[in-house]
Amino acid sequence: MNRQLFVCNSVYQVLVALWIKYIYHPGELSDIIISDHMNGAKTLAENIKDLGMFDQVYYVESNAFAKHKNAFDRKQRIIMSMCPNRTLKSFVKLNEKYTELYAANVDYFSQLLFDALAHRYSKLKFIIYEDGLFTYSRLYEEDYKSTYIQVKSLIKKMIHSVIYRKKTIYGNVTKLMVFNPENMVWKPEFHVEQLKKIDCHDDIFRKICNQVFSYDKSTDVYDRKYIFLEESFFAEGAKIDDLEVIEKLAKLVGRDEIMVKIHPRNPYNRFSELGYKTNKDTSIPWELVLMNVDMSDKVLITISSSSILNPILVLGQKVKAYSIYECVDHEHCHSRLLSGEMWEIAYRLFMKYSDMITICHSVDEIK
């Protein structure tokens, strides 16, 4: 019998994983890993347990390992290659054989997990599911290719294949599932499958998500005309003058007309300190808010995030939105999410939906 394991590092990934489970594997046993990459992960894991949709729910502290913050000597790396299950047990004890492993990030932890599980079941399918615009970019392709282990020596090749039985993510992906395959910039050698758009009118699924993210207990009310969607630059340590730009907007439209949706990974609330209304529940995905709140009279603002695109691309909704990319000092913000490849994708899609999204050069253009 088929059994899936989902790995989730963000609230968006949890939402998409719930949708995949709900639509594609309704009658099968599935387990899920909720990692410490996001705020409120422990509570989220408990909520998913209470839901009963997944057989086993694991909270895993994998953030430092996934980002290569843990140092390993040569002996430890050899042990990790020879006995990946031994290393995996220091994070999570998995006793099941899985037929499918779903992951949105092809990071160090996903690689360890795949290698360990493939030792138990050699026919394990590794499936990548969408993680926003990043999945469509060449930057994601770089991450995918980085899981390839280049071994020139025939002896070392034999060690990796016979002794280690190493299963890298590279070369072993079954398929990639995204909502809009036509927007892919890179061309994987594996199958790209279109995910069905999340149905906002599916009351059962919305109730599932509301329970998981404790939406009905939320005190957040999106009652301001302008909603600024903060991004993760601050959490990454990248300097960005987004706050200064919103201050300029506040002088034009009034501080009381603006609400800021805080990014889930940012360490503290910069905007509330200046008197802006902000959301308190950072563990609720933006897309779930859109499934519950009528935003037809709101103006959405972001720098380059897919947050203003996801209503269109994931939920099939219409929006009125602005990108303030040209208003911020993006040249001095050292983040790969704000330059080159990522901005090119965002720009292309902003232009594709220019009837709903405007790239403004001044906050004066925001109406």
Secondary structure, 3 states (H helix, E strand, C coil): CCEEEEEECCHHHHHHHHHHHHHHCCCCEEEEEEECCCCCHHHHHHHHHHHCCCCEEEEECCHHHHCCCCCCCHHHHHHHHHCHHHHHCCCCCCCCCCCEEEECCCCHHHHHHHHHHHHHCCCCEEEEECCHHHHHCHHHHHHHHCCCCCCCCHHHHHHHHHHCCCCCCCCCEEEEEECCHHHCCCCCCCEEEECCCCCCCCHHHHHHHHHHCCHHHCCCCCCCCEEEECCCCCCCCCCCCHHHHHHHHHHHHCHHHEEEECCCCCCCCCCHHHCCEECCCCCCCHHHHHHHCCCCCCEEEECCCHHHCHHHHCCCCCCCEEECHHHCCHHHCCCCCCCCHHHHHHHHHHHHCCCCEEECCCHHHCC
